[in-house]
Amino acid sequence: MNSVESWNGYHSMIPESSNWENKIPAKIFLLIPFYSPLLMARRVKCKSLIIAARYDSLIPVKAVKRTARRIKNSKLVILESNHFQPYFNEMFEKNIKIEIDFLREILTDNRNN
């Protein structure tokens, strides 16, 4: 996470009372070069909700759109936010409403089939 919004955004999600340490196993760096949602997208067979942030400096919205196009039965929603805003305040409420509505739609579809 090496973008302008990352430091403040990431740390704003950690409660002050937390004893969490910012550490990961070194072996993760062996896997990162092979991680690509774009390459795996066609394997997704279930209905999927993908939420992107238009002003995300970590995950370009263009890449998210390309990934969504590769997932059959995907629904893409683009929020007018940066990467971290959907975790707080009004944007959090909007984000959760989108997720709940999607789940209701899926449950309703499954009940009717």
N, C-alpha and C positions, 0 to 999 in steps of 0.2 A: 504494500500500500504506500505508494510513493507519489501521490498527487497532492495538490494544494489542499484539498478538503480532508484528506485522510487523517492527519494527526488529530485535529480537533474533533472531527466526526467520529472516529473510532473510539477515542478516549471519552467522548461524551456519553457513550453507551455503558461505560463501566461505573458502577456505583462507587461512591467515595469510600464506603465501608468495605469494599472488596479487598480480599487478600490475593487476588488473581495476579499471576506474573506473566508478562508478555514473553512467552517462550514457546517454541515448537521443536519437535525432534528434527535433527539435521537431515534425516533420511527423506523428509518431505521434498527437499531440493532435488532429489533424484526423480521424483514423480512429476513435478511442476512442468517440465518441458513436454510431457506427453498428455497433459490435461487440455482438452479442447471440447467444450460443449458443442461447437459447430460440427465437429467430426462425429460426435455421438448422437446428434439430434435425430437422425433418420431411424434410429433404433427405438425411439420412444413411441409406444403404441397407444397409450391412454390419452384421454383428453387432458390438456395441459394449459395452465395459466402461466403466462410469462409477464412479469411486471418489470418495466425498464424505467430508468430516469433520464429524461431528456438532457439534463445538464450534468450527467455522471462523468467525472473525470477519471474513473477507474475502469469502467466497462462501457465502451462506446455504444451508444444506442444503435448505430449502424450494424454493429456485430450482433446485437440482440435481435434486431429485425431479421437478419440473415438466418440466424438460428431458428427463430420462430417459423419462418417460411419452410424450413426443413422438417418441422414436426407436424405431422398430419393431425388434424383436430386440435390445433393450438389456438389459444386466444391471447393476443398481445395487447397489453395496456401500457401506454406511455404516460408516466406522471411528469408534471411540470416541476421537477425537483432535481436535487443533486443525489448522490449515492446514499447519503445518510438521513436526509429529511424524512423519508417514509417511516422512520423509526420513532418519530416524535410529533407531538401536538396534532394540529389539524391534518397534516399529511399522513400521520399514522392512522388517524380515524378513517380517512379516505382509502388508504391502502387496505385496511382491515375490511372495510365495507366491500371493496372489490373482491377480496378473497372469499368472504362469506357469501356474496351473491353468486360467485362462480360455483362454490360448493353446493349451494341450494339448487342451482340449475342442473348440476350433475346428478344430485340425488333425485330430483324431480324426473329427469330423463330416465334414470335407471328404474324408478318406480313405475313409470308408464310403459316400460318395455317388457 
